[in-house]
């Protein structure tokens, strides 16, 4: 899975992971680029979770990353704050629905 310059690679064994990292690093060097080691991580999905693009992969299931879920909650709380004044209720409901639907469609395949 990739998004812009971020990649998630799933491999069955530690040896294949190490081999893949070496190959990717060699190709990047050839292009005059380098691997960002601080963002590099690996593990077993049964034991540890991996976050990628706001998604959390663990134990064979996909979920919403806790930080993204909390950010969404805060966004909805801000939109529905009692201190805000809305003159056009239909526009407010449309704006609120758009925010909720955007979140739901992005995380459609996650377990929530």
C-alpha positions, 0 to 999 in steps of 0.5 A: 500500500502506498500514498505519496512517499509513504509505503506499507509492505506486508511480508510473511517473514523477518528475512524477507523484510530485511531483504526488501529493506536492503533492495529498497535502500539500494534503489533509493541510493541509485536515485540519489534518495535515502530511506527515512530510518526514523519512520521505518518499523516492522513487527507482527500484526498479531502482537503489535499494531502498525499505524499507516495513513490514520489506519491501525493494522493489528491482529488481522483487522483494520481500525481507526488510529486512536489519534485520528479518532480523537481528532474527529471527536474534537472536530464534531464537538467544535462544530456542535458547540453550544456557544456557536450561533447558527442562523441557517440550520439547514446549512449547519446540518449539511456541513455536519453531515459532510464532516461525518460522511467524509470520516465514514467513507475514508474509514469504510473498511475499518472495524469501529 
